[in-house]
Structure formats: C-alpha cells, structure tokens
Amino acid sequence: MAAALGTTITPAAAAPVAPRGNNRLPRHRVAASRSRAAPARRLALHASASPTATADAPDEAVAEPSVEPAPETKLSKLACPICYYPLVGASDQSGDVSSLECSSCKKIYPNKQDYWDLTVAVGSTEYSESMPAATELFRTPLVSFLYERGWRQNFIWGGFPGLEREFETAKTYLKPTIGGTIVDASCGSGLFSRLFVKSGLYSLVVALDFSENMLKQCNEYLRQESISDEGLALVRADISRLPFMNGSIDAVHAGAAIHCWPSPACAVAEISRVLRPGGVFVASTFVADVIPPAIPLLRIARPYISQITGNNTFLSEVEFEDLCKACGMVDFKFVRNGFYIMFSATKSS
Ligand SMILES: C[S@@+](CC[C@H](N)C(=O)[O-])C[C@H]1O[C@@H](n2cnc3c(N)ncnc32)[C@H](O)[C@@H]1O
C-alpha cells in the first residue's frame, strides 16, 4: 500500500566509525544501535541541529526497509543515491563494517579506505562513464596533487579574495545553520572542510567530492595537520545524485565548484532536495558573464563551449538567482569581485 509522503524513517543500524585511513568498524560498533557510538572518523554521523529528516522516497519502496530507532547515531544523514533510503553498516567476516548497504534496494557501497564511495555506478564491473572535462580534470592524480600547492592560489587573479576571507563571508551567510550538518560539496582537497571542522561550528561536516584523488589528498592533509575527524565524513558522490535523504541537511557549501559541474541545474535541484526548510546553500564560482556580451561570437558559442568542456564560467548572478528560485530557494544574496561571486540562497520553508 502506498504510504503517505513525509513518513519519518529512522536508520536501522549504527553509524560506522573508523580510524583515519581505515574506514572499518569493529563489530561492537555494528551492533551499536544499542550502544553509544564513539566519536567517528570517515563516517562520523553525529547528532545534528536539524529537524528529523523525512524520507520522501518513492511510494512503492516505503514499506520495504525494516527500520528501527537508533537514537545514538545519525546514519539517517546518508542515503542510497539510487533510492534515497537510509544506509546500514554491513560487517565482514572479521566483524568490521566494511561496507554500507541500502536498507531498501540492498545495494552495497564499499569502504574505499580513504572515503565511502556513494556513487550510483559503484560496484559495476563492465560499465564505465566519463564525465565532462571539467569534472575529469580534477580526478587526475596530478591536478589533485597540485590543487593546494599553487592551483587554487591562482584564483586570486580572477577576483577570489583568498581562503580566509572566503571562509569569513561564507560563515556570515551560514549563521542560521550553525550546530547542524554541513556538506562541503565538491570539497576538492578539503581546504574548506578542514576549516569547518576546526571551527567547531558544525556537529557534522561531510566532505564530498567526485574525485577519488582529491579525497585521498583530503585525507592526507587531515593526517598532516592532525585534524581529528571526529564529526567528519569523507564521501565520494556526484553532485547531481547526492547520498542524503530529503530535507536532512542544514547547509551546503560549494567553494569554486559550480563552473565545474556537468549540470548546475541538476546539482542545485539536488542541493535543494537535501536541504531542510530554512537550510542554506552557499557557493562561490567564476562568473565571466561580462565577456560573452562584449564578444558577439562568444555569445553565440557560449552554450557550445559549456557542452564541450563542461565548464560553466559564463553564467551570471541573475542566472544563479533564477536557478535557485526555480529550485525552491529564496532570499538570494551575493557579493562580487571581478570574476568572483559568492552567493547564498535559503530553502523555502
Ligand atoms: C575547482 S575545485 C574546488 C575545490 C574546493 N571546493 C575549493 O574551494 O577550492 C572543483 C571541484 O569540483 C569537483 N567536481 C567536479 N564535478 C563534480 C561532480 N559531478 N560531483 C561532485 N564534485 C565534482 C572536482 O572534483 C573538484 O574537486
């Protein structure tokens, strides 16, 4: 029988918790819906300030998962990217949680040592898919290695004010969400994720990126800087298919990323889906919007450039506002400097 939308789903199992560079969990933590989970590492899933998530999943799937309260953990923050149902820890022979399993479709999501792989196609053996160049570029070991070693610093030439000032502006926009769960979407090597963790402003920081190598770098920096990953989860996912339940996230931050996303529209729609009412989306990106109007040929070529390269640097703040509005977000604000923009929008209540 079809269940009503808005059914509250609570996860069946404990949040897996593992040491850095080793996402495995001892057996006693698997059984842990019954015992208090210790501070977690890659998949730390702690209490959030957000209201209880509601799983507005497809009707036919609602009756399937066996769900039971697990007040100690917040596995409800992660969901299967295929059906958006909660994930539960699955233990291997040694009793460690080595993978997560969807409580509905039963798909297994593996622990890749440095991060949890929550991409849709994970586990497929024959199928492989290339993303547009703007996404694939950051998957390479070289660019991931160079990113914080000079690449990102160059953004200053485009008007980016630098990490500290960007972080300060982002925090201003994010004030209403403090204490909750923040997703640092397209975190790259985790430069902002680390700042969010160090700030102690959020109960959970999810560092999320599509690039395996960026996530490895992220882990490396965490280790180098001896940053506790208590309250931090590293997740590989596609921005257009986020592994979170509807309305379960307080804030999404996306630094210097929208111009790299294959479809900003699908991504913003996903972000809106996972944000709770009143949740905040903050993003910075390049806006080379003054160039196409000045060069008629470029104006004509703009959509083709985006299609071929996957790069969306020619969008304007008017288009971003329009897109946020179209995806159910309000209260659009922004600051600009040259080709740099940081904007915020709030999920309507
Ligand atoms: C320019 S970097 C930004 C990194 C960091 N947030 C910053 O502020 O410097 C863009 C990031 O977007 C990620 N990205 C590109 N396409 C993506 C997708 N489809 N899903 C998730 N992340 C994606 C890349 O892997 C890369 O790490």
The ligand as a Tripos MOL2 file, in Angstrom:
@<TRIPOS>MOLECULE
LIG
   27    29     1     0     0
SMALL
NO_CHARGES

@<TRIPOS>ATOM
      1 C1         37.9360   23.9140   -8.5040 C.3       1 LIG1
      2 S1         37.6520   22.5530   -7.4230 S.3       1 LIG1
      3 C2         37.0270   23.3330   -5.9570 C.3       1 LIG1
      4 C3         37.6010   22.7270   -4.6960 C.3       1 LIG1
      5 C4         37.3090   23.4600   -3.4080 C.3       1 LIG1
      6 N1         35.9130   23.3950   -3.0640 N.3       1 LIG1
      7 C5         37.7660   24.8790   -3.4180 C.2       1 LIG1
      8 O1         37.0490   25.7500   -2.9010 O.co2     1 LIG1
      9 O2         38.8490   25.1410   -3.8850 O.co2     1 LIG1
     10 C6         36.1960   21.8640   -8.1380 C.3       1 LIG1
     11 C7         35.8470   20.5100   -7.5360 C.3       1 LIG1
     12 O3         34.6030   20.1050   -8.0880 O.3       1 LIG1
     13 C8         34.6240   18.6890   -8.1510 C.3       1 LIG1
     14 N2         33.5840   18.2020   -9.0730 N.ar      1 LIG1
     15 C9         33.5450   18.3450  -10.4190 C.ar      1 LIG1
     16 N3         32.4710   17.7050  -10.9090 N.ar      1 LIG1
     17 C10        31.8220   17.1480   -9.8440 C.ar      1 LIG1
     18 C11        30.6530   16.3400   -9.7220 C.ar      1 LIG1
     19 N4         29.9390   15.9740  -10.7800 N.pl3     1 LIG1
     20 N5         30.2630   15.9590   -8.4900 N.ar      1 LIG1
     21 C12        30.9820   16.3200   -7.3940 C.ar      1 LIG1
     22 N6         32.0970   17.0630   -7.4560 N.ar      1 LIG1
     23 C13        32.5260   17.4690   -8.6760 C.ar      1 LIG1
     24 C14        36.0360   18.3890   -8.6250 C.3       1 LIG1
     25 O4         36.4060   17.0530   -8.3830 O.3       1 LIG1
     26 C15        36.8470   19.3950   -7.8540 C.3       1 LIG1
     27 O5         37.3540   18.8560   -6.6790 O.3       1 LIG1
@<TRIPOS>BOND
     1     1     2 1
     2     2     3 1
     3     2    10 1
     4     3     4 1
     5     4     5 1
     6     5     6 1
     7     5     7 1
     8     7     8 2
     9     7     9 1
    10    10    11 1
    11    11    12 1
    12    11    26 1
    13    12    13 1
    14    13    14 1
    15    13    24 1
    16    14    15 ar
    17    14    23 ar
    18    15    16 ar
    19    16    17 ar
    20    17    18 ar
    21    17    23 ar
    22    18    19 1
    23    18    20 ar
    24    20    21 ar
    25    21    22 ar
    26    22    23 ar
    27    24    25 1
    28    24    26 1
    29    26    27 1
@<TRIPOS>SUBSTRUCTURE
     1 LIG1         1 GROUP 0 **** ****
